[in-house]
């Protein structure tokens, strides 16, 4: 995650120090929260309040070039109104039809409820080897329905997705459907129940989405 501006449009972002266990490993850009008064990773399916985004890396191991790498404090971008940018979630087709897309197993949460991803947009960015998909690259299709059984995304009628075709998925503005990647620096759709991030913008030219904290440790009300 990369903080880019505040809710009021101000582009300056600031960081403050918070306690961290000396052996905790966190990468710069990871979404973090407080647990027992110390900074830890937010959960991949985090639904509670978060503190912000790590402003520096903390490896948890001694480093002669960086005495803070296993220190007891870490800088965190903690503004409750911070807007952050990250890579857009990507889905690879397993199968599909003119009006459906079924992603590969594990790329979208099998536990997410029906209609979770309604209102999103699929954008074809690459075709698999031997693909017969007739849609041109960068064709966009609105997602009109999501069915939990089979993880089926219903889309606007068009080309038939073939195994290996790659799509960006832009969640609906205002939705809170993105989980966090294993290193907590990007948004994914792999975990169900995640609700800590609200999508507030798309930057398709740069293949990014913009998000804010739904609940924040310093102001735990939905934005």
Helices and strands as residue ranges (DSSP letters): E 2-6, E 15-19, E 31-35, E 38-41, E 52-54, E 73-77, E 82-87, E 89-97, E 100-103, E 121-126, E 140-147, E 152-155, E 166-170, E 179-180, E 187-188, E 197-203, G 204-206, E 208-213
